[in-house]
């Protein structure tokens, strides 16, 4: 089994990157200076470039009947394209069944015609042998993601066709069975067990991601529609220069996050639609001690022009953010319905920090939980005392029609929330307007909830009762 240390990935990334609340109506005048960074970030994101060569999978024996196993044809086409120096793997009109994962290589662009569909096998055994991957922020060897690239440079999935994970009757049924393996993996991460000894796969019930780029540079996912994912849908891990553009995800299985940039640098997510069974967009950087071991932050992230409808949450950072998340810009997005819609989450197991976050021009219809939510004790259960640091947030021109709680913000006694500005925030109807606790320099400028200009604070018990009820 090949072995790749995270230290190597970290070296590559570093080389490539050369109270109680204080409430006020005046916010620091830093908006323009913050948003000016976006142009610089976008200039630094290099998209992959491919030679003008096409490799049609029909020429390698594929049959678009939805029944014939076309994986051998894809493998041969990918290998040939890579050996020749790169180009497009063209998937023409038709339904192409593949009995196992597709592993992309450097300089390969998997291109799907508008009327094409790749349908993956629902048999989990087809996704063995195990590969190096991440599962909820912890590294391990597990079932291969359905589309996977490992240490590739210039790699893409593009076009306007459809990718069907076909997970409903296979991987998606596994969540009730995963508890023992989930606990064992998390303990391995906490104990620092070497990654090459964390062998899972068959018999352990841990579902793979749909599309994962692991340790890759210059990554593009553009134009495709993605259905019926086993687990997290688009999951770039330890990557540098990632663009996710004009993608539609419609996948309602459990834990179907739409896009999870994880310990990655220079990321653009734009003009996408996420209809998901978990968070629409969740920015991450590793879990607990395993995230600290690597120490790679996710930084320089731009999210814009996206639309989200989720059974869980909308625009999120966390909760697996132990390597740190910084320099995140979200703008011009819409959340139709979610639990918490603009959400920053961590807990006392995580440590790490979230800092320098800018959000503006977001429209929310319904927040079944909290509209804007800062939470430093999200599902903490290991009994640790490593409070995360949340600092330097600026949220502006964000509106919501209906919310259970308007603004929820709670820090920790030893790590207060720091330097948060809410400006031009309008919530038409909130059962509980807001609750803010253990925050320093929490500025309010033109925040209107239920027609009333804030601030005021409801009793703690009101909010805690809602938390206990499951949002």
C-alpha positions in Angstrom: 0.0 0.0 0.0 1.4 3.4 -0.9 2.0 5.7 2.0 1.9 9.4 2.0 2.6 11.5 5.1 0.6 14.6 5.8 3.9 16.3 6.6 4.7 16.1 2.9 1.4 17.7 2.0 1.9 20.4 4.5 5.4 21.1 3.1 3.9 21.4 -0.4 1.2 23.8 0.7 3.6 26.0 2.6 6.0 26.1 -0.3 3.1 27.1 -2.6 1.6 29.8 -0.4 5.5 31.6 -0.6 -20.3 40.0 29.6 -20.9 39.6 28.2 -21.2 41.5 25.0 -20.2 45.0 24.3 -23.0 46.5 22.2 -22.7 49.7 20.2 -24.2 51.3 17.2 -21.0 52.4 15.6 -18.9 49.8 13.7 -15.2 50.0 12.9 -14.6 51.5 9.4 -12.8 48.5 8.0 -15.3 47.2 5.4 -13.6 48.3 2.3 -10.1 47.3 3.4 -11.4 43.8 4.0 -13.3 43.3 0.8 -10.3 44.7 -1.2 -8.5 41.4 -0.5 -10.9 39.5 -2.7 -9.4 40.7 -6.0 -5.9 39.7 -4.8 -7.2 36.2 -3.8 -8.8 35.7 -7.2 -5.7 36.8 -9.0 -3.8 34.1 -7.1 -6.2 31.2 -7.9 -4.7 29.4 -10.9 -7.2 27.2 -12.8 -5.9 24.1 -14.5 -4.9 24.4 -18.2 -5.1 21.3 -20.5 -3.7 20.5 -23.9 -6.2 20.6 -26.7 -6.6 16.8 -27.0 -9.7 14.7 -26.6 -10.0 11.1 -25.6 -13.5 9.9 -26.3 -14.4 7.0 -24.0 -16.3 5.3 -26.9 -12.9 4.8 -28.5 -11.8 2.8 -25.5 -14.8 0.4 -25.5 -17.4 2.3 -23.4 -21.1 1.6 -24.2 -23.6 4.2 -23.1 -26.4 1.8 -22.3 -26.5 2.2 -18.6 -25.7 -1.5 -18.0 -22.3 -2.3 -19.5 -19.4 -1.8 -17.1 -17.5 1.1 -18.6 -14.9 1.5 -15.9 -12.1 -0.3 -17.8 -12.7 2.1 -20.7 -12.4 5.1 -18.4 -9.3 3.7 -16.7 -7.6 3.2 -20.1 -8.6 6.6 -21.4 -7.3 8.4 -18.2 -4.0 6.5 -18.3 -3.5 7.3 -22.0 -4.4 11.0 -21.5 -2.0 11.3 -18.6 0.9 9.5 -20.5 0.4 11.8 -23.5 0.7 14.9 -21.4 -3.0 15.6 -20.7 -6.3 16.6 -22.3 -10.0 15.9 -22.0 -11.7 12.6 -21.3 -14.9 13.1 -23.3 -18.1 11.4 -22.1 -20.6 11.8 -25.0 -24.3 11.4 -24.9 -25.4 8.2 -23.1 -25.6 6.6 -19.7 -22.3 5.1 -18.6 -22.3 2.6 -15.7 -19.0 2.2 -13.8 -18.4 -0.6 -11.4 -16.1 1.2 -9.0 -14.3 4.5 -8.6 -12.7 6.7 -11.2 -9.1 7.8 -10.2 -8.1 10.9 -12.1 -4.5 11.9 -12.7 -2.5 15.0 -13.5 -3.5 17.0 -16.6 -6.8 15.1 -16.9 -10.1 16.9 -17.4 -13.1 14.6 -17.2 -15.6 16.3 -19.5 -19.3 15.3 -19.6 -21.5 16.2 -22.5 -24.8 17.8 -21.7 -26.8 14.5 -22.4 -24.3 12.2 -20.6 -24.6 10.5 -17.2 -22.0 8.6 -15.3 -23.8 6.1 -13.0 -21.7 4.5 -10.2 -22.2 1.0 -8.8 -24.2 0.8 -5.6 -22.0 -2.2 -4.4 -19.6 -0.9 -1.7 -17.1 -3.8 -2.4 -16.5 -2.2 -5.8 -14.7 0.8 -4.0 -11.9 -1.3 -2.6 -9.0 -1.5 -2.1 -8.8 1.4 0.4 -7.1 4.7 -0.3 -5.8 7.5 1.8 -8.7 9.9 2.5 -10.3 11.9 5.2 -13.5 11.2 7.1 -15.1 14.0 9.1 -11.8 15.6 9.4 -9.6 12.7 10.4 -7.2 10.9 8.0 -7.5 7.2 7.4 -7.4 4.5 4.7 -11.0 3.8 3.7 -13.3 3.1 0.7 -12.3 5.1 -2.3 -14.3 8.2 -3.1 -16.3 7.7 -6.2 -14.2 10.3 -8.1 -10.7 10.6 -6.6 -7.4 12.3 -7.4 -4.3 11.9 -5.3 -1.4 14.4 -5.5 -2.4 15.5 -9.0 -1.7 18.8 -10.7 -4.1 20.3 -13.2 -7.2 18.1 -12.7 -10.8 18.8 -13.4 -14.4 17.5 -13.7 -16.3 19.7 -16.2 -19.0 19.9 -18.8 -22.8 19.9 -18.3 -23.6 16.3 -17.8 -24.7 14.4 -14.7 -22.8 12.3 -12.1 -25.1 9.9 -10.3 -23.6 8.4 -7.1 -26.4 5.8 -6.9 -26.0 5.6 -3.2 -29.6 5.4 -1.9 -29.6 1.6 -1.7 -25.9 1.2 -0.9 -23.6 3.5 1.0 -26.4 5.8 2.1 -27.9 3.1 4.3 -24.8 2.9 6.5 -25.1 5.8 8.9 -26.9 3.7 11.6 -24.0 1.2 11.5 -21.1 3.6 11.7 -20.9 4.4 15.4 -18.3 2.0 16.5 -15.9 2.7 13.6 -16.5 6.5 14.0 -15.6 6.4 17.6 -12.5 4.2 16.9 -11.3 6.5 14.2 -11.7 9.6 16.3 -9.8 8.0 19.2 -7.0 7.1 16.7 -6.8 10.8 15.7 -6.7 11.9 19.4 -4.0 9.4 20.2 -1.8 10.2 17.3 -1.9 6.7 15.8 0.1 6.8 12.5 -2.1 7.3 9.5 -0.9 4.2 7.8 -2.2 2.1 10.7 -5.7 3.5 10.4 -7.1 0.9 8.1 -10.8 0.8 7.8 -12.8 -0.2 4.7 -14.9 -3.4 4.7 -16.8 -4.1 7.9 -16.4 -0.6 9.3 -19.4 1.2 7.6 -17.7 4.6 7.0 -19.1 6.1 3.8 -16.8 7.7 1.2 -17.0 11.2 -0.3 -18.5 11.6 -3.7 -15.7 13.6 -5.3 -12.4 14.1 -3.4 -9.2 15.7 -4.5 -6.4 14.9 -2.0 -3.2 16.9 -2.0 -3.9 18.3 -5.5 -2.9 21.6 -7.1 -5.0 23.6 -9.6 -8.4 21.9 -9.3 -11.6 22.7 -11.2 -15.2 21.3 -10.8 -17.5 23.2 -13.2 -20.9 22.9 -14.8 -21.9 19.3 -13.8 -24.9 18.1 -11.9 -24.3 15.7 -9.0 -27.0 13.4 -7.6 -27.3 10.8 -4.8 -24.0 11.1 -3.0 -22.8 8.6 -0.4 -21.5 11.3 1.9 -19.8 14.7 1.5 -20.2 15.7 -2.1 -17.3 17.8 -3.2 -14.4 17.5 -0.8 -11.0 19.1 -1.7 -8.5 18.2 1.0 -5.0 19.6 1.4 -5.4 21.3 -2.0 -4.1 24.5 -3.5 -6.0 26.6 -6.0 -9.6 25.1 -6.1 -12.4 26.4 -8.2 -16.0 25.1 -8.0 -18.2 26.9 -10.4 -21.8 26.6 -11.9 -22.3 23.2 -10.2 -25.7 21.9 -9.2 -25.8 19.4 -6.3 -29.2 17.7 -5.6 -28.4 15.1 -3.0 -30.6 14.6 0.1 -28.9 11.6 1.8 -27.6 12.0 5.4 -24.3 14.0 5.7 -24.5 15.2 2.1 -22.7 18.5 2.5 -22.5 20.2 -0.8 -18.9 21.5 -0.8 -16.3 21.1 2.0 -13.0 22.7 1.3 -10.7 21.1 3.9 -7.2 22.3 4.9 -7.0 24.0 1.5 -5.6 27.3 0.3 -7.0 29.6 -2.4 -10.6 28.4 -3.0 -13.4 29.9 -5.1 -17.0 28.6 -5.0 -19.3 30.6 -7.2 -22.7 30.4 -8.9 -23.5 27.0 -7.6 -26.8 25.5 -6.4 -26.7 23.2 -3.4 -29.9 21.2 -2.5 -28.5 19.0 0.2 -29.2 16.6 3.1 -26.6 18.5 5.2 -24.7 21.8 5.1 -24.7 23.6 1.8 -21.1 24.9 2.1 -19.0 24.0 5.1 -15.4 25.2 5.3 -13.1 22.9 7.4 -9.5 22.2 8.4 -9.3 18.9 10.2 -10.7 17.5 13.5 -9.2 17.9 17.0 -5.7 16.5 17.6 -5.5 15.2 14.0 -6.1 18.7 12.7 -3.4 20.1 15.1 -0.9 17.4 14.0 -1.2 18.7 10.4 -1.6 22.3 11.2 -2.8 23.4 7.8 -5.4 26.1 7.8 -8.0 26.6 5.1 -7.5 30.2 4.0 -8.3 32.7 1.2 -11.8 31.4 0.4 -14.3 33.3 -1.7 -17.9 32.1 -1.9 -20.3 34.1 -4.1 -23.5 33.8 -6.1 -24.6 30.5 -4.6 -28.1 29.3 -3.7 -28.7 26.8 -0.9 -31.7 24.7 0.2 -30.7 22.3 3.0 -32.2 20.0 5.6 -29.3 21.1 7.8 -27.4 24.4 7.6 -26.5 26.9 4.9 -23.2 28.9 4.7 -21.0 27.4 7.4 -17.5 27.3 8.8 -16.7 24.2 10.9 -17.2 22.3 12.9 -14.0 20.4 12.0 -11.7 23.5 11.9 -8.9 22.6 14.2 -6.2 23.6 11.7 -7.8 27.0 11.6 -9.8 28.9 9.0 -9.0 32.5 8.0 -9.7 35.0 5.3 -13.1 33.9 4.2 -15.4 36.1 2.0 -19.1 35.2 1.3 -21.3 37.4 -0.8 -24.4 37.6 -3.0 -25.8 34.3 -1.8 -29.3 33.1 -1.2 -30.5 30.5 1.4 -34.1 29.4 0.8 -34.4 27.1 3.8 -32.0 25.7 6.3 -31.6 25.1 10.1 -29.0 27.8 10.8 -28.2 29.8 7.7 -25.0 31.8 8.4 -23.2 29.6 10.9 -19.8 29.4 12.6 -19.5 26.3 14.7 -16.9 24.6 16.8 -16.6 23.0 20.3 -14.2 22.5 23.3 -12.6 19.5 21.6 -11.5 21.5 18.6 -9.1 24.2 19.5 -8.0 26.1 16.4 -9.5 29.4 15.3 -11.8 31.1 12.8 -10.7 34.6 12.0 -11.1 37.3 9.4 -14.5 36.5 8.0 -16.5 38.9 5.8 -20.1 38.2 4.7 -22.4 40.6 2.8 -25.5 40.7 0.6 -27.1 37.4 1.7 -30.8 36.8 1.5 -32.4 34.1 3.7 -36.0 33.1 3.5 -36.4 30.7 6.4 -34.0 29.7 9.2 -35.5 26.9 11.2 -32.9 27.4 13.9 -30.8 30.6 14.1 -30.4 33.1 11.3 -26.9 34.2 12.3 -25.1 31.8 14.7 -21.8 31.8 16.4 -21.4 28.6 18.5 -18.3 27.4 20.3 -19.8 24.3 21.9 -21.4 22.5 19.0 -21.8 18.8 19.8 -18.7 18.6 22.1 -18.6 15.3 23.8 -15.0 14.3 24.6 -14.7 16.4 27.7 -11.8 18.4 26.6 -11.0 22.1 27.4 -9.5 23.5 24.2 -11.8 26.5 23.5 -11.6 27.7 19.9 -10.9 31.3 19.0 -13.5 33.2 17.0 -12.4 36.7 16.0 -12.8 39.4 13.4 -16.1 38.9 11.7 -17.9 41.5 9.6 -21.5 40.7 8.5 -23.3 43.3 6.4 -26.6 43.7 4.5 -28.1 40.3 5.4 -31.8 39.8 5.4 -34.1 37.1 6.7 -37.9 36.6 6.4 -38.4 34.1 9.2 -36.1 32.7 11.9 -36.6 30.8 15.2 -33.7 32.8 16.7 -32.4 35.9 15.0 -28.8 36.1 16.2 -27.3 33.6 18.5 -23.7 34.2 19.7 -22.0 32.5 22.6 -18.3 32.3 23.4 -16.5 30.6 26.3 -15.3 32.1 29.6 -11.7 31.6 28.5 -12.1 32.4 24.9 -14.7 35.1 24.3 -16.0 35.9 20.8 -13.9 38.9 19.6 -14.5 41.8 17.2 -17.8 41.0 15.6 -19.7 43.6 13.6 -23.3 43.2 12.4 -24.4 46.1 10.1 -27.6 46.5 8.2 -29.2 43.3 9.4 -32.9 42.9 8.9 -35.0 40.0 10.3 -38.7 40.3 9.6 -39.9 37.7 12.1 -37.9 36.0 14.8 -39.5 34.2 17.8 -36.4 35.0 19.8 -34.7 38.2 18.5 -31.2 37.4 19.7 -28.9 36.2 22.5 -25.3 37.3 22.9 -23.0 36.1 25.7 -19.3 36.1 26.4 -18.3 38.4 23.5 -16.0 41.4 23.4 -16.4 44.2 20.9 -19.7 43.0 19.5 -20.8 46.0 17.4 -24.4 46.6 16.2 -25.1 49.0 13.5 -28.7 49.2 12.1 -29.8 45.8 13.2 -33.6 45.6 13.0 -35.5 42.5 14.2 -39.3 42.2 14.3 -39.5 45.9 13.3 -37.4 47.0 16.4 -34.0 48.4 16.2 -31.7 46.4 18.5 -29.9 45.7 20.9 -31.7 43.9 23.6 -31.1 40.4 25.1 -33.7 37.7 25.9 -33.2 35.5 28.9 -30.6 32.7 28.5 -33.2 30.0 29.4 -35.3 30.9 26.3 -32.4 30.1 23.9 -31.1 27.1 25.9 -34.6 25.5 25.7 -34.6 25.8 21.9 -31.1 24.3 21.7 -32.2 21.3 23.8 -35.2 20.8 21.4 -32.8 20.0 18.6 -31.8 22.9 16.4 
